């Protein structure tokens, strides 16, 4: 099966080895593993500082998660936002007209 995109990116957190294995098994199962480029990211302490400072990214939903489950939630929120932006920016600069971005 050929998907109708010039490039396909999957954002993946490098520290999550089990999730990577599951992702690759699923891509193989549906026959698109050769069409998907993994966009590797990792947890960075600086992203906690940036994420906590960028109040435009803050929502009640994430504030509740920060308060009850994960105090560094805005690290991931910023990292995810930045990676989506980076993918779109480089695709635009390369002249790509159709891309798909998804997360594992």
C-alpha positions as CSV (number, residue, x, y, z in Angstrom):
1,X,0.0,0.0,0.0
2,X,1.4,3.4,-1.0
3,X,0.2,6.3,1.1
4,X,-0.6,9.6,-0.7
5,X,2.2,11.7,1.0
6,X,5.6,12.9,-0.2
7,X,7.0,12.2,3.3
8,X,5.6,10.6,6.5
9,X,7.1,11.3,9.9
10,X,6.5,9.6,13.2
11,X,7.7,11.5,16.2
12,X,9.3,9.1,18.7
13,X,10.8,9.5,22.1
14,X,14.1,7.7,22.1
15,X,14.0,6.7,25.7
16,X,10.9,4.6,25.1
17,X,12.4,1.4,23.6
18,X,9.2,-0.7,24.1
19,X,7.1,1.8,22.3
20,X,9.5,1.9,19.4
21,X,9.4,-1.9,19.1
22,X,5.6,-1.8,19.1
23,X,5.5,1.0,16.6
24,X,7.8,-0.8,14.2
25,X,5.8,-4.0,14.5
26,X,2.6,-2.1,13.7
27,X,4.2,-0.4,10.7
28,X,5.4,-3.8,9.4
29,X,2.0,-5.3,10.0
30,X,0.2,-2.8,7.8
31,X,3.1,-2.7,5.3
32,X,4.2,0.9,5.5
33,X,7.5,0.6,7.5
34,X,9.5,1.7,4.4
35,X,7.4,4.9,4.0
36,X,7.8,6.2,7.5
37,X,10.8,8.2,8.7
38,X,11.2,8.2,12.5
39,X,11.8,11.7,13.9
40,X,13.8,11.0,17.0
41,X,13.5,13.2,20.1
42,X,14.5,12.8,23.7
43,X,13.8,14.3,27.1
44,X,15.7,17.5,27.6
45,X,15.8,19.4,30.9
46,X,15.9,22.7,29.1
47,X,12.5,21.9,27.6
48,X,11.0,21.9,31.1
49,X,12.3,25.4,31.6
50,X,11.0,26.5,28.2
51,X,7.7,24.7,28.5
52,X,7.0,26.1,32.0
53,X,7.8,29.6,30.7
54,X,5.7,29.5,27.5
55,X,2.3,30.1,29.1
56,X,0.7,30.1,25.6
57,X,1.1,26.3,25.7
58,X,-0.6,26.0,29.1
59,X,-4.1,24.6,29.4
60,X,-6.3,23.5,32.3
61,X,-5.9,19.9,31.1
62,X,-2.1,20.0,31.3
63,X,-2.1,22.0,34.5
64,X,-4.2,19.3,36.1
65,X,-1.7,16.6,34.8
66,X,1.2,18.7,36.1
67,X,-0.5,19.0,39.6
68,X,-1.5,15.4,39.9
69,X,0.5,13.1,37.7
70,X,3.6,14.5,36.0
71,X,5.2,17.8,37.2
72,X,7.3,18.1,34.1
73,X,4.4,17.7,31.7
74,X,5.3,21.0,29.9
75,X,8.6,19.5,29.0
76,X,6.8,17.1,26.7
77,X,4.2,19.7,25.5
78,X,7.0,22.0,24.4
79,X,9.1,19.2,22.8
80,X,6.1,17.9,20.9
81,X,5.1,21.4,19.7
82,X,8.7,22.2,18.7
83,X,9.2,18.9,16.8
84,X,5.9,19.4,14.8
85,X,7.1,22.9,14.0
86,X,10.6,21.6,13.0
87,X,9.1,18.9,10.7
88,X,6.8,21.4,9.0
89,X,9.5,24.0,8.6
90,X,12.1,21.7,7.0
91,X,9.4,20.2,4.8
92,X,8.4,23.6,3.6
93,X,12.0,24.6,3.0
94,X,12.5,21.4,1.0
95,X,9.5,22.2,-1.2
96,X,7.4,19.2,0.0
97,X,3.7,19.7,-0.7
98,X,2.2,16.9,1.3
99,X,3.4,15.4,4.5
100,X,1.9,13.4,7.3
101,X,3.1,13.7,10.9
102,X,2.0,11.4,13.6
103,X,3.2,10.3,17.0
104,X,3.9,6.9,18.3
